Amino acid sequence: MDIQSNIDTIAQHLASIAGDVDLLVLPEMFLTGFNMEASSAAIAEDHLAIEKLTQLAKKFNTGIIGSLAISEMSSYYNRVLLITNDGIVGRYDKQYLFTPSGENKAFSKKYPTRLIEYKGWKILPQVCYDLRFPENVRSIDHADLIIYMANWPKGRIHHWNALLKARAIENQCYVIGCNRIGRDDNGWEFPGHSQVIAYNGNESMINENDNSTTKLELPALVDYRTKYPFWKDK
């Protein structure tokens, strides 16, 4: 719940990256931690924290994407925002709310599954529990990159690893999974396993509380889809 500390951490990570990056990916509810106390965790889109993130995007000439608890018209949303030097340029609300934690009672959904165009890429944002429902992404054609932002616990991390790879292979696109690390006050442990998976299922993984940079190649993706046009038979 320490928003300023989390913003400072983001700034430190950006400052430590050598060279330019196009997009910084952050985990689910990255400003507050996963929190079902929606009224205390949620901020409005005109909150100072969003302004500070926009300033970071300008300073480092990058996009920032992750999910936050957002308040709007007396409702609350687990919402992905894509923030650039122009401010908020894309939104998506988590569609499959995690009923075992009561998320479905605390949060609503307004912005459906949709592609966000960014620097020539068609990006499809998703959040945590959405990963268990492949129909949520199969309904959208030709995403170049699917990004999952999550609070995925250690006990089911083998599901996370398997399903992320499946989403990349079956949709013939890049997949990024960004998961939190640490232990919360309820004793749940989160082991990371953040990873980038290519359209052919090849993967790289990071398990530390750190940053990692990866270069994605759009021409290589197009060539692969041309060589193996499985998507045409959907």
Order of alpha helices (4+ residues) and beta strands (2+ residues): alpha-beta-alpha-alpha-beta-beta-beta-alpha-beta-beta-alpha-beta-alpha-beta-beta-beta-beta-beta-alpha
